[in-house]
Amino acid sequence: MPIPFLQVSPDVARAINEGRPVVALETAVVTHGLPAPHNLEIAMRCEAIVRAEGAVPATVAMLDGFLRVGLSAEEIERLAASRTAVKVSRRDIASAHLLGQSGGTTVAATLVAAEAAGIHVFSTGGIGGVHREPHDVSTDLPELAQARVVVVCAGAKSILDLPATLEVLETLGVPVLGYQTEAFPAFYSRDSGLRVSLRVESVEQAAVFARHHWQLPRSGGVLLTVPCPADAALAHDEVEQLIREALDESQKEGIRGNQVTPFLLARVARKSGGKTLSANLTLLRNNAMHAARLAVALSHPPAPIP
């Protein structure tokens, strides 16, 4: 069913109609995930990387009550500078429309927009999942199970309960692919100690897998996990210690709901002396590059079976 308040920019709509590669990009990282000026810089940089790889960037956001797919540079700047931008997940889309709000879309809300627009590749940093304390479950996971989109990410955010997150993904039938690795990445770290369901050696292999997965009835999303580049990644034990300290502080300060993730990410970045922020920016750029290459691979007709 079409979304009446979904607006797709002319260049993105044209690319979709012509079967050219398109990559969706989320904006919760711009409004809530990163401090200025990094938030604006990375949004513009990821768009440039997608274009350089031969795909069309489709940055998604709520603007003045409309779910927008494809933003101008001026609109991204406005969003990055906004002090009133809300964080928009699936449950918030209708209320943001009714209230005429502007905000950054989470993985879940971006998946809604991408699938509605006909986009099959989406690049983000890390997905949400099952929190450690309290054990609430991000809307990202059930949305992944429904949307026929390949989400390119560096695994799930390190602050989450990663074993529980993988269990939920398995229950929901979401395949978790590892790009040139069997290890499930932990956002800042390349290896969480957990394993993916299938290793792929190239984006072309990931594209073949996605096509086959989508031939199944009621099939939804595919997770393609790309480890943070080695020169920016942190050791898993080091990150775990920082997260435990930040979790203690969040509980003492009574942080709840959708404020937990940005609080923890900010505290961990401060405690690491900026190393986690550097890793975050690096993996976002790396994921955008791989997502664009995947979108190009998916845009080509599948090779005939010999």
KENU-24372 format. One record per residue (C-alpha): residue number from 0; residue in three letters; y negated, x, z. Coordinates in nm, 4 decimals, padded with zeros to 6 digits, always signed. Layout:
BEGIN
<rec seq="NUM" type="ALA" v="Y" u="X" w="Z"/>
...
This chain:
BEGIN
<rec seq="0" type="MET" v="+00.0000" u="+00.0000" w="+00.0000"/>
<rec seq="1" type="PRO" v="-00.3410" u="+00.1470" w="-00.0969"/>
<rec seq="2" type="ILE" v="-00.5868" u="+00.2333" w="+00.1823"/>
<rec seq="3" type="PRO" v="-00.9115" u="+00.0462" w="+00.1013"/>
<rec seq="4" type="PHE" v="-01.1287" u="+00.3031" w="+00.2787"/>
<rec seq="5" type="LEU" v="-00.9611" u="+00.6099" w="+00.1234"/>
<rec seq="6" type="GLN" v="-01.1944" u="+00.8035" w="-00.1059"/>
<rec seq="7" type="VAL" v="-01.0604" u="+01.0811" w="-00.3301"/>
<rec seq="8" type="SER" v="-01.3142" u="+01.3162" w="-00.4877"/>
<rec seq="9" type="PRO" v="-01.3338" u="+01.3096" w="-00.8691"/>
<rec seq="10" type="ASP" v="-01.2049" u="+01.6663" w="-00.9148"/>
<rec seq="11" type="VAL" v="-00.9060" u="+01.6087" w="-00.6837"/>
<rec seq="12" type="ALA" v="-00.8278" u="+01.2705" w="-00.8435"/>
<rec seq="13" type="ARG" v="-00.8425" u="+01.4265" w="-01.1895"/>
<rec seq="14" type="ALA" v="-00.6079" u="+01.7092" w="-01.0875"/>
<rec seq="15" type="ILE" v="-00.3581" u="+01.4628" w="-00.9378"/>
<rec seq="16" type="ASN" v="-00.3664" u="+01.2384" w="-01.2453"/>
<rec seq="17" type="GLU" v="-00.3134" u="+01.5388" w="-01.4737"/>
<rec seq="18" type="GLY" v="-00.0218" u="+01.6687" w="-01.2665"/>
<rec seq="19" type="ARG" v="-00.2036" u="+01.9889" w="-01.1682"/>
<rec seq="20" type="PRO" v="-00.1293" u="+02.1615" w="-00.8338"/>
<rec seq="21" type="VAL" v="-00.3267" u="+02.0334" w="-00.5339"/>
<rec seq="22" type="VAL" v="-00.3209" u="+02.1501" w="-00.1715"/>
<rec seq="23" type="ALA" v="-00.4387" u="+01.9338" w="+00.1183"/>
<rec seq="24" type="LEU" v="-00.6240" u="+02.1088" w="+00.4032"/>
<rec seq="25" type="GLU" v="-00.6887" u="+01.9622" w="+00.7490"/>
<rec seq="26" type="THR" v="-01.0166" u="+01.9675" w="+00.9408"/>
<rec seq="27" type="ALA" v="-00.9252" u="+01.9314" w="+01.3092"/>
<rec seq="28" type="VAL" v="-00.9227" u="+02.3107" w="+01.3023"/>
<rec seq="29" type="VAL" v="-01.2866" u="+02.2935" w="+01.1870"/>
<rec seq="30" type="THR" v="-01.4092" u="+02.0378" w="+01.4403"/>
<rec seq="31" type="HIS" v="-01.1935" u="+02.1218" w="+01.7429"/>
<rec seq="32" type="GLY" v="-00.9674" u="+02.4209" w="+01.6778"/>
<rec seq="33" type="LEU" v="-01.2017" u="+02.7126" w="+01.6158"/>
<rec seq="34" type="PRO" v="-01.5430" u="+02.8198" w="+01.7436"/>
<rec seq="35" type="ALA" v="-01.8461" u="+02.8624" w="+01.5168"/>
<rec seq="36" type="PRO" v="-01.8978" u="+03.0409" w="+01.2837"/>
<rec seq="37" type="HIS" v="-01.5239" u="+03.0985" w="+01.2321"/>
<rec seq="38" type="ASN" v="-01.4569" u="+02.7269" w="+01.1761"/>
<rec seq="39" type="LEU" v="-01.6807" u="+02.7016" w="+00.8709"/>
<rec seq="40" type="GLU" v="-01.5884" u="+03.0443" w="+00.7378"/>
<rec seq="41" type="ILE" v="-01.2133" u="+02.9768" w="+00.7432"/>
<rec seq="42" type="ALA" v="-01.2508" u="+02.6325" w="+00.5850"/>
<rec seq="43" type="MET" v="-01.4435" u="+02.7789" w="+00.2939"/>
<rec seq="44" type="ARG" v="-01.2150" u="+03.0813" w="+00.2710"/>
<rec seq="45" type="CYS" v="-00.8982" u="+02.8694" w="+00.2546"/>
<rec seq="46" type="GLU" v="-01.0475" u="+02.6608" w="-00.0254"/>
<rec seq="47" type="ALA" v="-01.1341" u="+02.9801" w="-00.2153"/>
<rec seq="48" type="ILE" v="-00.7802" u="+03.1169" w="-00.1681"/>
<rec seq="49" type="VAL" v="-00.6260" u="+02.7953" w="-00.3001"/>
<rec seq="50" type="ARG" v="-00.8487" u="+02.8091" w="-00.6090"/>
<rec seq="51" type="ALA" v="-00.7722" u="+03.1778" w="-00.6679"/>
<rec seq="52" type="GLU" v="-00.3998" u="+03.0949" w="-00.6744"/>
<rec seq="53" type="GLY" v="-00.4488" u="+02.8318" w="-00.9436"/>
<rec seq="54" type="ALA" v="-00.4498" u="+02.5126" w="-00.7336"/>
<rec seq="55" type="VAL" v="-00.7146" u="+02.2591" w="-00.6360"/>
<rec seq="56" type="PRO" v="-00.8136" u="+02.2384" w="-00.2666"/>
<rec seq="57" type="ALA" v="-00.8358" u="+01.8909" w="-00.1137"/>
<rec seq="58" type="THR" v="-00.9941" u="+01.9196" w="+00.2294"/>
<rec seq="59" type="VAL" v="-00.9374" u="+01.5980" w="+00.4273"/>
<rec seq="60" type="ALA" v="-01.1678" u="+01.4438" w="+00.6888"/>
<rec seq="61" type="MET" v="-01.3212" u="+01.1206" w="+00.8140"/>
<rec seq="62" type="LEU" v="-01.6814" u="+01.0967" w="+00.6978"/>
<rec seq="63" type="ASP" v="-01.8979" u="+00.8004" w="+00.7967"/>
<rec seq="64" type="GLY" v="-01.5918" u="+00.5844" w="+00.8433"/>
<rec seq="65" type="PHE" v="-01.4155" u="+00.6765" w="+00.5202"/>
<rec seq="66" type="LEU" v="-01.0957" u="+00.8784" w="+00.4914"/>
<rec seq="67" type="ARG" v="-01.1996" u="+01.1439" w="+00.2426"/>
<rec seq="68" type="VAL" v="-00.9747" u="+01.3650" w="+00.0318"/>
<rec seq="69" type="GLY" v="-01.1751" u="+01.6472" w="-00.1225"/>
<rec seq="70" type="LEU" v="-01.5070" u="+01.7505" w="+00.0318"/>
<rec seq="71" type="SER" v="-01.8101" u="+01.9294" w="-00.1058"/>
<rec seq="72" type="ALA" v="-01.9295" u="+02.2543" w="+00.0542"/>
<rec seq="73" type="GLU" v="-02.2211" u="+02.0650" w="+00.2068"/>
<rec seq="74" type="GLU" v="-01.9873" u="+01.8077" w="+00.3623"/>
<rec seq="75" type="ILE" v="-01.7689" u="+02.0795" w="+00.5148"/>
<rec seq="76" type="GLU" v="-02.0802" u="+02.2462" w="+00.6558"/>
<rec seq="77" type="ARG" v="-02.1925" u="+01.9159" w="+00.8036"/>
<rec seq="78" type="LEU" v="-01.8553" u="+01.8635" w="+00.9683"/>
<rec seq="79" type="ALA" v="-01.8440" u="+02.2180" w="+01.1078"/>
<rec seq="80" type="ALA" v="-02.1914" u="+02.1817" w="+01.2605"/>
<rec seq="81" type="SER" v="-02.1387" u="+01.8322" w="+01.4035"/>
<rec seq="82" type="ARG" v="-02.1541" u="+01.7877" w="+01.7811"/>
<rec seq="83" type="THR" v="-02.0243" u="+01.4305" w="+01.7625"/>
<rec seq="84" type="ALA" v="-01.7215" u="+01.4759" w="+01.5369"/>
<rec seq="85" type="VAL" v="-01.4117" u="+01.3061" w="+01.6752"/>
<rec seq="86" type="LYS" v="-01.0522" u="+01.4277" w="+01.6537"/>
<rec seq="87" type="VAL" v="-00.8690" u="+01.1867" w="+01.4231"/>
<rec seq="88" type="SER" v="-00.4925" u="+01.1381" w="+01.4381"/>
<rec seq="89" type="ARG" v="-00.3015" u="+00.8520" w="+01.2741"/>
<rec seq="90" type="ARG" v="-00.3828" u="+00.6038" w="+01.5519"/>
<rec seq="91" type="ASP" v="-00.7551" u="+00.6822" w="+01.5224"/>
<rec seq="92" type="ILE" v="-00.8051" u="+00.6325" w="+01.1490"/>
<rec seq="93" type="ALA" v="-00.8689" u="+00.2570" w="+01.1624"/>
<rec seq="94" type="SER" v="-01.1008" u="+00.2780" w="+01.4641"/>
<rec seq="95" type="ALA" v="-01.2962" u="+00.5663" w="+01.3064"/>
<rec seq="96" type="HIS" v="-01.3376" u="+00.3498" w="+00.9965"/>
<rec seq="97" type="LEU" v="-01.4562" u="+00.0475" w="+01.1931"/>
<rec seq="98" type="LEU" v="-01.6989" u="+00.2557" w="+01.3999"/>
<rec seq="99" type="GLY" v="-01.8268" u="+00.4541" w="+01.1025"/>
<rec seq="100" type="GLN" v="-01.7306" u="+00.7826" w="+01.2665"/>
<rec seq="101" type="SER" v="-01.6938" u="+01.1307" w="+01.1228"/>
<rec seq="102" type="GLY" v="-01.4277" u="+01.3691" w="+01.2439"/>
<rec seq="103" type="GLY" v="-01.1599" u="+01.6261" w="+01.1763"/>
<rec seq="104" type="THR" v="-00.8154" u="+01.5080" w="+01.0755"/>
<rec seq="105" type="THR" v="-00.5068" u="+01.6382" w="+01.2561"/>
<rec seq="106" type="VAL" v="-00.1810" u="+01.7201" w="+01.0817"/>
<rec seq="107" type="ALA" v="-00.0682" u="+01.3568" w="+01.1233"/>
<rec seq="108" type="ALA" v="-00.3849" u="+01.2028" w="+00.9812"/>
<rec seq="109" type="THR" v="-00.4000" u="+01.4560" w="+00.6988"/>
<rec seq="110" type="LEU" v="-00.0413" u="+01.3694" w="+00.6069"/>
<rec seq="111" type="VAL" v="-00.1383" u="+01.0010" w="+00.5860"/>
<rec seq="112" type="ALA" v="-00.4242" u="+01.0833" w="+00.3503"/>
<rec seq="113" type="ALA" v="-00.2283" u="+01.3344" w="+00.1418"/>
<rec seq="114" type="GLU" v="+00.0629" u="+01.0992" w="+00.0775"/>
<rec seq="115" type="ALA" v="-00.1690" u="+00.8081" w="+00.0007"/>
<rec seq="116" type="ALA" v="-00.3532" u="+01.0228" w="-00.2536"/>
<rec seq="117" type="GLY" v="-00.0342" u="+01.1567" w="-00.4123"/>
<rec seq="118" type="ILE" v="-00.0557" u="+01.5154" w="-00.2830"/>
<rec seq="119" type="HIS" v="+00.2746" u="+01.6854" w="-00.1998"/>
<rec seq="120" type="VAL" v="+00.1650" u="+02.0158" w="-00.0421"/>
<rec seq="121" type="PHE" v="-00.0398" u="+02.0600" w="+00.2739"/>
<rec seq="122" type="SER" v="-00.1470" u="+02.3842" w="+00.4422"/>
<rec seq="123" type="THR" v="-00.2239" u="+02.4119" w="+00.8128"/>
<rec seq="124" type="GLY" v="-00.2013" u="+02.6678" w="+01.0928"/>
<rec seq="125" type="GLY" v="+00.0696" u="+02.5250" w="+01.3154"/>
<rec seq="126" type="ILE" v="+00.2017" u="+02.1747" w="+01.3682"/>
<rec seq="127" type="GLY" v="+00.1898" u="+01.9828" w="+01.6946"/>
<rec seq="128" type="GLY" v="+00.5098" u="+01.9081" w="+01.8817"/>
<rec seq="129" type="VAL" v="+00.6488" u="+01.8487" w="+02.2274"/>
<rec seq="130" type="HIS" v="+00.4157" u="+01.9683" w="+02.5019"/>
<rec seq="131" type="ARG" v="+00.5471" u="+02.1674" w="+02.7958"/>
<rec seq="132" type="GLU" v="+00.3633" u="+01.9758" w="+03.0688"/>
<rec seq="133" type="PRO" v="+00.3541" u="+01.6804" w="+03.0486"/>
<rec seq="134" type="HIS" v="+00.6266" u="+01.6307" w="+02.7884"/>
<rec seq="135" type="ASP" v="+00.4372" u="+01.4112" w="+02.5456"/>
<rec seq="136" type="VAL" v="+00.5219" u="+01.4229" w="+02.1745"/>
<rec seq="137" type="SER" v="+00.2638" u="+01.4810" w="+01.9043"/>
<rec seq="138" type="THR" v="+00.2215" u="+01.2196" w="+01.6320"/>
<rec seq="139" type="ASP" v="+00.2613" u="+01.5065" w="+01.3856"/>
<rec seq="140" type="LEU" v="+00.6404" u="+01.4915" w="+01.4236"/>
<rec seq="141" type="PRO" v="+00.7118" u="+01.1267" w="+01.3325"/>
<rec seq="142" type="GLU" v="+00.4522" u="+01.1492" w="+01.0568"/>
<rec seq="143" type="LEU" v="+00.6340" u="+01.4516" w="+00.9151"/>
<rec seq="144" type="ALA" v="+00.9493" u="+01.2431" w="+00.9012"/>
<rec seq="145" type="GLN" v="+00.7789" u="+00.9801" w="+00.6838"/>
<rec seq="146" type="ALA" v="+00.5424" u="+01.1563" w="+00.4428"/>
<rec seq="147" type="ARG" v="+00.6891" u="+01.3152" w="+00.1290"/>
<rec seq="148" type="VAL" v="+00.4833" u="+01.6294" w="+00.1718"/>
<rec seq="149" type="VAL" v="+00.5754" u="+01.9943" w="+00.2216"/>
<rec seq="150" type="VAL" v="+00.3781" u="+02.1249" w="+00.5193"/>
<rec seq="151" type="VAL" v="+00.3197" u="+02.5004" w="+00.5041"/>
<rec seq="152" type="CYS" v="+00.2560" u="+02.6419" w="+00.8504"/>
<rec seq="153" type="ALA" v="+00.3274" u="+02.9296" w="+01.0896"/>
<rec seq="154" type="GLY" v="+00.5697" u="+02.7133" w="+01.2857"/>
<rec seq="155" type="ALA" v="+00.4545" u="+02.5065" w="+01.5809"/>
<rec seq="156" type="LYS" v="+00.1747" u="+02.6122" w="+01.8135"/>
<rec seq="157" type="SER" v="+00.2957" u="+02.8648" w="+02.0732"/>
<rec seq="158" type="ILE" v="+00.1642" u="+02.6524" w="+02.3604"/>
<rec seq="159" type="LEU" v="+00.4353" u="+02.3914" w="+02.2939"/>
<rec seq="160" type="ASP" v="+00.7942" u="+02.3519" w="+02.4082"/>
<rec seq="161" type="LEU" v="+00.9418" u="+02.4998" w="+02.0915"/>
<rec seq="162" type="PRO" v="+01.3130" u="+02.4258" w="+02.1547"/>
<rec seq="163" type="ALA" v="+01.2289" u="+02.0619" w="+02.2284"/>
<rec seq="164" type="THR" v="+01.0049" u="+02.0467" w="+01.9206"/>
<rec seq="165" type="LEU" v="+01.2861" u="+02.1694" w="+01.6958"/>
<rec seq="166" type="GLU" v="+01.5245" u="+01.9182" w="+01.8562"/>
<rec seq="167" type="VAL" v="+01.2891" u="+01.6318" w="+01.7725"/>
<rec seq="168" type="LEU" v="+01.2460" u="+01.7574" w="+01.4160"/>
<rec seq="169" type="GLU" v="+01.6250" u="+01.7658" w="+01.3795"/>
<rec seq="170" type="THR" v="+01.6554" u="+01.4133" w="+01.5199"/>
<rec seq="171" type="LEU" v="+01.3930" u="+01.2911" w="+01.2728"/>
<rec seq="172" type="GLY" v="+01.5714" u="+01.4590" w="+00.9816"/>
<rec seq="173" type="VAL" v="+01.2911" u="+01.7026" w="+00.8960"/>
<rec seq="174" type="PRO" v="+01.4248" u="+02.0217" w="+00.7305"/>
<rec seq="175" type="VAL" v="+01.2680" u="+02.3406" w="+00.8683"/>
<rec seq="176" type="LEU" v="+01.2641" u="+02.6206" w="+00.6115"/>
<rec seq="177" type="GLY" v="+01.1903" u="+02.9837" w="+00.6918"/>
<rec seq="178" type="TYR" v="+01.0036" u="+03.1849" w="+00.4294"/>
<rec seq="179" type="GLN" v="+01.2010" u="+03.5114" w="+00.3994"/>
<rec seq="180" type="THR" v="+01.3234" u="+03.4700" w="+00.7577"/>
<rec seq="181" type="GLU" v="+01.5860" u="+03.2932" w="+00.9676"/>
<rec seq="182" type="ALA" v="+01.3519" u="+03.2972" w="+01.2680"/>
<rec seq="183" type="PHE" v="+01.1334" u="+03.0012" w="+01.3612"/>
<rec seq="184" type="PRO" v="+00.7800" u="+03.1437" w="+01.3908"/>
<rec seq="185" type="ALA" v="+00.5776" u="+03.0752" w="+01.7048"/>
<rec seq="186" type="PHE" v="+00.2294" u="+03.0641" w="+01.5515"/>
<rec seq="187" type="TYR" v="+00.0826" u="+03.3930" w="+01.6821"/>
<rec seq="188" type="SER" v="+00.4317" u="+03.5472" w="+01.6995"/>
<rec seq="189" type="ARG" v="+00.6703" u="+03.6028" w="+01.4121"/>
<rec seq="190" type="ASP" v="+00.9882" u="+03.5190" w="+01.6032"/>
<rec seq="191" type="SER" v="+01.0283" u="+03.2561" w="+01.8758"/>
<rec seq="192" type="GLY" v="+01.3947" u="+03.3436" w="+01.9317"/>
<rec seq="193" type="LEU" v="+01.4894" u="+03.0135" w="+01.7646"/>
<rec seq="194" type="ARG" v="+01.6297" u="+02.9566" w="+01.4180"/>
<rec seq="195" type="VAL" v="+01.5254" u="+02.7528" w="+01.1154"/>
<rec seq="196" type="SER" v="+01.7673" u="+02.5244" w="+00.9301"/>
<rec seq="197" type="LEU" v="+01.7468" u="+02.7169" w="+00.6018"/>
<rec seq="198" type="ARG" v="+01.6042" u="+03.0479" w="+00.4802"/>
<rec seq="199" type="VAL" v="+01.4299" u="+03.0588" w="+00.1412"/>
<rec seq="200" type="GLU" v="+01.3246" u="+03.3748" w="-00.0370"/>
<rec seq="201" type="SER" v="+01.0447" u="+03.2321" w="-00.2523"/>
<rec seq="202" type="VAL" v="+00.8142" u="+02.9345" w="-00.2961"/>
<rec seq="203" type="GLU" v="+01.0162" u="+02.8499" w="-00.6059"/>
<rec seq="204" type="GLN" v="+01.3270" u="+02.8075" w="-00.3907"/>
<rec seq="205" type="ALA" v="+01.1264" u="+02.5925" w="-00.1489"/>
<rec seq="206" type="ALA" v="+01.0119" u="+02.3763" w="-00.4408"/>
<rec seq="207" type="VAL" v="+01.3702" u="+02.3276" w="-00.5603"/>
<rec seq="208" type="PHE" v="+01.4764" u="+02.2314" w="-00.2081"/>
<rec seq="209" type="ALA" v="+01.1910" u="+01.9805" w="-00.1704"/>
<rec seq="210" type="ARG" v="+01.2789" u="+01.8115" w="-00.5008"/>
<rec seq="211" type="HIS" v="+01.6413" u="+01.7743" w="-00.3934"/>
<rec seq="212" type="HIS" v="+01.5474" u="+01.6524" w="-00.0458"/>
<rec seq="213" type="TRP" v="+01.3235" u="+01.3836" w="-00.1930"/>
<rec seq="214" type="GLN" v="+01.6127" u="+01.2489" w="-00.3994"/>
<rec seq="215" type="LEU" v="+01.7665" u="+01.1239" w="-00.0755"/>
<rec seq="216" type="PRO" v="+01.6855" u="+00.7706" w="+00.0444"/>
<rec seq="217" type="ARG" v="+01.4231" u="+00.7442" w="+00.3189"/>
<rec seq="218" type="SER" v="+01.3507" u="+01.1181" w="+00.3001"/>
<rec seq="219" type="GLY" v="+01.0170" u="+01.2411" w="+00.4287"/>
<rec seq="220" type="GLY" v="+00.8506" u="+01.5730" w="+00.4863"/>
<rec seq="221" type="VAL" v="+00.9694" u="+01.9316" w="+00.4639"/>
<rec seq="222" type="LEU" v="+00.8413" u="+02.2079" w="+00.6909"/>
<rec seq="223" type="LEU" v="+00.7994" u="+02.5495" w="+00.5267"/>
<rec seq="224" type="THR" v="+00.7349" u="+02.8027" w="+00.8017"/>
<rec seq="225" type="VAL" v="+00.5662" u="+03.1299" w="+00.7067"/>
<rec seq="226" type="PRO" v="+00.5446" u="+03.3949" w="+00.9808"/>
<rec seq="227" type="CYS" v="+00.2035" u="+03.5336" w="+01.0735"/>
<rec seq="228" type="PRO" v="+00.1513" u="+03.8640" w="+00.8859"/>
<rec seq="229" type="ALA" v="+00.2891" u="+04.1534" w="+01.0897"/>
<rec seq="230" type="ASP" v="-00.0413" u="+04.3407" w="+01.1164"/>
<rec seq="231" type="ALA" v="-00.2021" u="+04.0463" w="+01.2994"/>
<rec seq="232" type="ALA" v="+00.0938" u="+03.8986" w="+01.4902"/>
<rec seq="233" type="LEU" v="+00.1373" u="+03.9334" w="+01.8671"/>
<rec seq="234" type="ALA" v="+00.4548" u="+03.9984" w="+02.0649"/>
<rec seq="235" type="HIS" v="+00.6183" u="+03.6764" w="+02.1830"/>
<rec seq="236" type="ASP" v="+00.6381" u="+03.7908" w="+02.5478"/>
<rec seq="237" type="GLU" v="+00.2689" u="+03.8784" w="+02.5531"/>
<rec seq="238" type="VAL" v="+00.1708" u="+03.5364" w="+02.4220"/>
<rec seq="239" type="GLU" v="+00.4037" u="+03.3597" w="+02.6685"/>
<rec seq="240" type="GLN" v="+00.2310" u="+03.5243" w="+02.9642"/>
<rec seq="241" type="LEU" v="-00.1120" u="+03.4195" w="+02.8378"/>
<rec seq="242" type="ILE" v="+00.0068" u="+03.0628" w="+02.7822"/>
<rec seq="243" type="ARG" v="+00.1528" u="+03.0300" w="+03.1312"/>
<rec seq="244" type="GLU" v="-00.1781" u="+03.1389" w="+03.2817"/>
<rec seq="245" type="ALA" v="-00.3731" u="+02.8962" w="+03.0615"/>
<rec seq="246" type="LEU" v="-00.1347" u="+02.6111" w="+03.1487"/>
<rec seq="247" type="ASP" v="-00.1919" u="+02.6693" w="+03.5195"/>
<rec seq="248" type="GLU" v="-00.5667" u="+02.6539" w="+03.4632"/>
<rec seq="249" type="SER" v="-00.5436" u="+02.3347" w="+03.2550"/>
<rec seq="250" type="GLN" v="-00.3497" u="+02.1596" w="+03.5319"/>
<rec seq="251" type="LYS" v="-00.5971" u="+02.2701" w="+03.7978"/>
<rec seq="252" type="GLU" v="-00.8854" u="+02.1421" w="+03.5875"/>
<rec seq="253" type="GLY" v="-00.7125" u="+01.8116" w="+03.5089"/>
<rec seq="254" type="ILE" v="-00.7118" u="+01.8516" w="+03.1305"/>
<rec seq="255" type="ARG" v="-00.5235" u="+01.5651" w="+02.9652"/>
<rec seq="256" type="GLY" v="-00.4450" u="+01.4007" w="+02.6312"/>
<rec seq="257" type="ASN" v="-00.5766" u="+01.5405" w="+02.3051"/>
<rec seq="258" type="GLN" v="-00.7991" u="+01.7872" w="+02.4908"/>
<rec seq="259" type="VAL" v="-00.4997" u="+01.9951" w="+02.6077"/>
<rec seq="260" type="THR" v="-00.4402" u="+02.1809" w="+02.2824"/>
<rec seq="261" type="PRO" v="-00.8014" u="+02.2946" w="+02.2171"/>
<rec seq="262" type="PHE" v="-00.8379" u="+02.3909" w="+02.5854"/>
<rec seq="263" type="LEU" v="-00.5234" u="+02.6046" w="+02.5824"/>
<rec seq="264" type="LEU" v="-00.6040" u="+02.7677" w="+02.2492"/>
<rec seq="265" type="ALA" v="-00.9542" u="+02.8589" w="+02.3678"/>
<rec seq="266" type="ARG" v="-00.8284" u="+03.0006" w="+02.6985"/>
<rec seq="267" type="VAL" v="-00.5529" u="+03.2012" w="+02.5342"/>
<rec seq="268" type="ALA" v="-00.8013" u="+03.3414" w="+02.2814"/>
<rec seq="269" type="ARG" v="-01.0331" u="+03.4519" w="+02.5632"/>
<rec seq="270" type="LYS" v="-00.7525" u="+03.6026" w="+02.7695"/>
<rec seq="271" type="SER" v="-00.6185" u="+03.7963" w="+02.4700"/>
<rec seq="272" type="GLY" v="-00.9544" u="+03.9548" w="+02.4011"/>
<rec seq="273" type="GLY" v="-00.9773" u="+03.7744" w="+02.0697"/>
<rec seq="274" type="LYS" v="-00.6388" u="+03.8897" w="+01.9370"/>
<rec seq="275" type="THR" v="-00.5020" u="+03.5350" w="+01.9114"/>
<rec seq="276" type="LEU" v="-00.8163" u="+03.4221" w="+01.7291"/>
<rec seq="277" type="SER" v="-00.7697" u="+03.7033" w="+01.4772"/>
<rec seq="278" type="ALA" v="-00.4041" u="+03.6068" w="+01.4323"/>
<rec seq="279" type="ASN" v="-00.5015" u="+03.2422" w="+01.3860"/>
<rec seq="280" type="LEU" v="-00.7513" u="+03.3226" w="+01.1111"/>
<rec seq="281" type="THR" v="-00.5053" u="+03.5548" w="+00.9387"/>
<rec seq="282" type="LEU" v="-00.2203" u="+03.3040" w="+00.9366"/>
<rec seq="283" type="LEU" v="-00.4467" u="+03.0261" w="+00.8113"/>
<rec seq="284" type="ARG" v="-00.5414" u="+03.2378" w="+00.5102"/>
<rec seq="285" type="ASN" v="-00.1799" u="+03.3416" w="+00.4540"/>
<rec seq="286" type="ASN" v="-00.0551" u="+02.9822" w="+00.4718"/>
<rec seq="287" type="ALA" v="-00.3197" u="+02.8640" w="+00.2244"/>
<rec seq="288" type="MET" v="-00.2056" u="+03.1305" w="-00.0230"/>
<rec seq="289" type="HIS" v="+00.1617" u="+03.0350" w="+00.0053"/>
<rec seq="290" type="ALA" v="+00.0821" u="+02.6627" w="-00.0086"/>
<rec seq="291" type="ALA" v="-00.1129" u="+02.7079" w="-00.3312"/>
<rec seq="292" type="ARG" v="+00.1740" u="+02.9047" w="-00.4847"/>
<rec seq="293" type="LEU" v="+00.4163" u="+02.6336" w="-00.3771"/>
<rec seq="294" type="ALA" v="+00.1949" u="+02.3625" w="-00.5278"/>
<rec seq="295" type="VAL" v="+00.1928" u="+02.5565" w="-00.8557"/>
<rec seq="296" type="ALA" v="+00.5735" u="+02.5820" w="-00.8448"/>
<rec seq="297" type="LEU" v="+00.6089" u="+02.2093" w="-00.7780"/>
<rec seq="298" type="SER" v="+00.3732" u="+02.1258" w="-01.0652"/>
<rec seq="299" type="HIS" v="+00.6055" u="+02.2913" w="-01.3176"/>
<rec seq="300" type="PRO" v="+00.8921" u="+02.0848" w="-01.4598"/>
<rec seq="301" type="PRO" v="+01.2216" u="+02.1685" w="-01.2877"/>
<rec seq="302" type="ALA" v="+01.4430" u="+02.4067" w="-01.4802"/>
<rec seq="303" type="PRO" v="+01.7471" u="+02.2406" w="-01.6414"/>
<rec seq="304" type="ILE" v="+02.0781" u="+02.2921" w="-01.4635"/>
<rec seq="305" type="PRO" v="+02.2919" u="+02.5315" w="-01.6731"/>
